Amino acid sequence: MNTLVHTNDLTIHDITGGKVERLAAMLDLMRALFPQYAHNLPRVRQRAYQAPDADPRCINHQWLAEVDGNAAGLISFKYVHAYNLGLLIYLAVKPEYRLPFDDVPCRLSEILLISALDQLQIDAQWSGRRGPVHLAAEVEYPELVERYKHYGFVELPVEYYEPPTSYEPGAFRPEMEAGIDAYRPMYLGVFPARGVAIDPADGDTLRSVLLAFYVEHYGLPEDHWAIQRALQTFCQES
């Protein structure tokens, strides 16, 4: 995907594969909307210069939404080959652009999510995979969980913690482990592929989401305490 135009006013730009004309605008928006993740800006910059499939484990996407030529929102997500699953990394819209457009009956955040789900189906086909592709997400605030439920978000009944950093594949060692206080509690859930229902009590779905995030994205080993704790709390809830 290079550029998607949804209306005469809204354009979504892909900021990967060397398409860096709007990289500075995306980085500025990241600093404003995600100050707590400022330490990840070098990775955003690196991905902008790399091919989306530079990492053989996944296909990365970084999109910047412009309204009337102004940076309005962003979404970053990846397709994980091993689990035929998408992971939402960042999604945010500037406050002044959060209401629905006059000629589009949904919010910009929903437009970005729908577009990402469509792109994930393309990624799966390109990878030779079949079946629907869902988009898993970590969510920090309960108010945002409720908002996302209007977009189809299905919350998973599990105790989940966001790691403070990520590691290169196979690089994690126990001595590198941060204390539990460095892990932030989050809500975990899935935006289903369009027209597909998800059972939040399905253990296979939960395991795929957990391993896609913890192992493929954060680089933690499968026996890490956070994974085992999540699986244990899921079993208690089921």
N, C-alpha and C positions, 0 to 999 in steps of 0.2 A: 504494500500500500504506500503510495506517495502522498496524495492529498485527497481528502473526501470533502465535498461541499454539500451540506445538508439544506441550506437555504441561501438566499442571496447575501445574507449577512454573516453566516457562520461557515468557517473553514477549519478543518482538522488536518494538521501537518504531522508527518512522521519524522521524528528526530533520531534516526539511526542510519547506519550505512553511509556515513559521510555527509548526510543532508543536514548541515549544521548552521544554515543561515539564520535559524531562529533558536539556536541553542542558548544564546545569552538570555533571550526572553524567557525560555523555559527555566533556566537556572535562577533567574530573578524571581520567577513565580514560585519555584521550590523554596527559596529562602523565605519568601513572604508567607507561604501557606504551610510549610513544614519546617519551621525553625528547629524543631527537635531532631530532625534528620539531616542537619547541615553537614554532618560528617560523611554522609553518603553522596554528596555532590560530585566528588571526583569519579565515582562509579557512573553517575548519570552522564558525565562528560565523556568518559571512556566508551560507554555504550553508543553514544552518538557517533563516534568515529568508527565503530566496528560494524561489521555485517550483522544483521539480526540473529543469524545462526552461527556466530563465531564460537559460542559455547555449544559443544555438541549435545549437551543435555537438554537444551531448550531453544526457543525462538523468542527473542526479546523485542518488545515494542515500547516506544516512548512517543506519546502524541501530545501535541500542543493545540488547544482550541483557541481560535481567534474570532472575535465578534467585531465586525467593522474594522478589522485590522489591528485590534487591541488584544493582547494576551488575556484570555478570560478563564481558562481552566486547563487541566492536564490529566492524563491518565497514563500510568506505566503498568504493564502487565507482561506475563510470559506464558508461553505454551511449553509444558513439561512433557517430553516424549514418553518417559517411562510410565506415566500414569494417565496419558491422554487427558490432561487436565490443565486448565489455565489458573494462574495465580495473579491476583490483583496486588500490585506493589504500592502504587500511589493513585489516589483519585481525589481531586479537589477542584473547586470552582470559586473564583473571587465572589465575595458577597453581592456585589452589584449585578452579577450575571446569573444568580441562582434561581430567579423566578422563570416560569415558562415564557417562551417567545410568543409573540402575537400570532405568528403563522405556524407554530409547532406546539401541539398540545402536551408537551412534556418538558421537564427541566433539562438543562445542559448536562448535568451529571447522569441522567438517565440515557440521554443520547450517546454519551461516551460509553456507558456500560453496554448498551445494545450493539453499538459498533464494535466493541471489543469482543463480545460474544460471537458476532458474525465473523470477525477476523480469526478467532480460534477455530471455527469450523474449517476455514481455508487452510490454516496451519496444519490441522489434522489430516486433511485431504492431501496436502503437499507431502506429509510424512507417511502417507500410505495407511493411515488409520481410519477406521470406520466408527460410526456411532456418534452420539452427541457429545460435545465438549462443554463442561461446566466451568464456571469461574469461581474459584475459592477465594475467600477474603478474610483477613484479620480486621476487626473493627474495635476501636478503642472505647467509644462512648455508647451507652445504652440508647441515647436519643438518636444516634446515627443508625443503630440497629433497627429501630422502629421506622425511621425514614426509608432505609433500604428495603424493609419488608414490603413497602408499597411498590418496589421495583422487582419483587419476586424473591428477595433474599430469604434463605432458609437457614435459621440458626441451628448449629449442631450442639447437642447437650453434652458439653465436654469442658473440662478445666484446661485452659490453654494459656501459655505464656510466650510472649514475643522475646526471642533472644536479643541480647544487646548488640550483637555483631554477627557477621557471617564469616565462613572459612572456606578456603579453597578445598576442592574435593580431596578427601583423604588427609588433610592437614591438621584436623582437630586432634588434640592430645589432652588428657585429663588435666594436666598442669596449666592448660590454657583456659580452663573453665572459670567463668565469672561466678560470683556468689548469686544465690537465688534472688537476692534483693535487686540485682541488676536486670532480672527478667520482669517484664511488665505484663500483668494480666490483661488478656484481650478476649473479646468474643470471637468465635470462629464460625464461619458459615459458608454458604454456596449460593451464587446466582445461577440457577439452572439454565441450561440451553433452552432456547425458546420452544415452547410446546411440550416440554418434558418435565415430569414431576419427580421430586426427590424425596425419599423417605429419610428424615433426620435420624431415625433409629437404625439405619442400615450400617452395620459395622464395616463392610467393605468400602463404602463411601468415606467413612470417617478415617479409616486407615490410609486410604489413598491421599486424602487431603493432608493428614498429618505428615506422612512421609514426603509428600511433594514439597511442603513448606520446610519441615525441619531438616530433612536429609538433602533434597535436591537444591533448595534455595539457601538454607543457612549452613549447610555442610556439617550437621551434627551426625553422630553415629546412631544407628537404629536402636541401640540399647541405652541411649541417653535418658536421664531421669525425666525430662520434660515429656518425652514421648510415652514412656511407661506410665507416668502419672496421668496423662490425658487418657490413655487406654483404660486405666483402672477406674477413673471417674466415669468414663462412658459406660463401662460394665455395671457400675453401681447405679447409674441412672436408668439403664435399660431393664 
